[in-house]
Amino acid sequence: MPLQQFTPLQAGMDAPHFELPDADMHEFRLAAQHGKHNVVLYFYPKDDTPGCTIEANEFTDLDEEFAKLDTLVVGVSRDDCISHASFRDKYGLSVLLLADTEARVCKKYGVMYEKEVEGGGKKLSVLRSTFIIDKQGKIRHSLYAVHAHEHAQEILKLVKEMK
């Protein structure tokens, strides 16, 4: 399903480094989290759509639980910073939303794919996927093609099991 021939990222690999702007146009650097936080990095198709809203709200509802585990939850889509700010503010989201408008990071993590659209055409889309990255910058879990509903609870359980 990923766009090009891509070896999926797997547990034990170093998480690809990146810098992206958040909803307030502040730069987020994955490397800056090393030694401080685990990172739940989730990729989603589009702001303010049904599945993406469910997923973001469920992660927000568990924000305190993730914080107790020194874990930062970060969502990435191809939407821009303004769209992210509107999405965050509309639903009171606490997750950090990063703008990957050129899909650079989406491609590094292998989450881009061609989706069939009405009329027989194709368009590039983001495959809903989540990566749990430990404080040393290693991928502990990589989950491709996940379902939005109750996904945050599944991720919280995996983070709790990390040692």
Secondary structure, DSSP 8 states (H G I E B T S, - for coil): --SSS-----TTSB----EEEBTTS-EEEGGGGTTT-EEEEEE-S-TTSHHHHHHHHHHHHTHHHHHHTTEEEEEEESS-HHHHHHHHHHHT--SEEEE-TT-HHHHHTT-EEEEE-TTS-EEEEE--EEEEE-TTSBEEEEE-S--STTHHHHHHHHHHH--
